[in-house]
Amino acid sequence: MSEVDGPKGQDLWRRADRVIPGGATYRSRSARMAGDGNLPGFIESASGCRITDVDGRSYIDFICTNGPNLLGYLHPEVEEAAQRQAKQAMLTSFFPPALVEFAERLVQRSPEFGWAIAVKNGSDATALAARVMRAATQRPLVLLFNNAYHGFEPEFMARPSDPAPADNLRRVSWNDAEAVHELARTEGERLAGVLLNPLDQNPMKPTREASPEFLAAIEDLRRTTGARLAIDDVRHGFRLHPQGSHKFLGVQPDLLCLGKALGNGHSTAALLGVEDLREPCERLFFTSTFIFDSVAFRAAMKTLEIYNRDQVFDRLVATGERLKQGFLKAADATGHQIDYSGPVTMPTLLFEDDSDNQRARRFAREAALRGAIFHPSLNWFVSAAHDDESIDQAIEIASEAFRATT
């Protein structure tokens, strides 16, 4: 282990390896995805945009727990709303009032949808979306795009190490409009719907937006086959457009999957749908032990309130642009050629001529040793808690890390 993990962190890795199936099981949630020892493995506490590891070392965090940290860790207003609800009830035998209020709030902010179903995490939302599309059309096939991640359901896993019943899935390459047209021609009568990620963001790859031709092909497929469209906004929600990533894309989906940032760290997610999908959704059976957690609903409603009130999206864009310009200047000053791609609210940094990702990993380690967390192979996130001071400090750390990276 490197010196990024101190004695307590190294001891926890040893203990974890004895009792937890390590390596790939937790995939992107493990610091090992960044390479052993390049990022701190165990986090003791978090506040605002900063995290502290078990050895007491503090970092400015640009992973934001892979998306949920939207307003800042332990945002005081969100936590106050959560604690107030916790004093009344968390789980009860039947529906809590907060469930209805939560669904109302979601539909009010997205009036193009007629209903909302609360779920517990993003994988629930995407799996339920596929079930609704199949129930509505009475067809088996769902179209996905190569390497797109839609949660841990075996059917959706894109990696060959995860055996999956893929008979009812079709995958084509991102931005391959002709492949979409061909699928509509050959299997349109069996196609229930499309599950679309707003961006093509994959490990160690530049972020790619959807081309106009690609989106037009999907719209043509919907028109000619009657297939439905679900947008997986679990990772990208609230960071591409205030009302949802479908607005960023310029499309109107039948279903919208929300999660991650929705509760600012509290575990809740949702599926929103257009009115004519209400009845097919009603025919399905869906439940979960902790689905009606009132505390998470209250936290999510307060998160949405603050997000709108404080114009958080505009702040994220301004913060992300400040970070980007600082990184580009720092890389240029230290002689590094980098590819800084994607929306500034959730960018991807890669080094040119770094096919094995080793230079990016060295940079991440050097930055972590100086007090900032930049993932070397996944996209980053900014939060409303990243103020100018923390961004400028992070840029200075990045400058030093660039100089130390060879």
Secondary structure, 3 states (H helix, E strand, C coil): CCCCCCHHHHHHHHHHHHHCCCCCCCHHHCHHHHCCCCCCCCEEEEEECEEEECCCCEEEECCHHHCCCCCCECCHHHHHHHHHHHCCCCCCCCCCHHHHHHHHHHHHHCCCCCEEEEECCHHHHHHHHHHHHHHHHCCCEEEEECCCCCCCCCCCCCCCCCCCCCCCEEEECCCCHHHHHHHHHHHHHHEEEEEECCEECCCCCCCEECCHHHHHHHHHHHHHHCCEEEEECCCCCCCCCCCCHHHHHCCCCCEEEECHHHHCCCCCEEEEECHHHHHHHHCCCCCCCCCCCHHHHHHHHHHHHHHHHCCHHHHHHHHHHHHHHHHHHHHHHCCCCEEEECCCCCCEEEECCCCCCHHHHHHHHHHHHHCEECCCCCCCCCCCCCCHHHHHHHHHHHHHHHHHCC
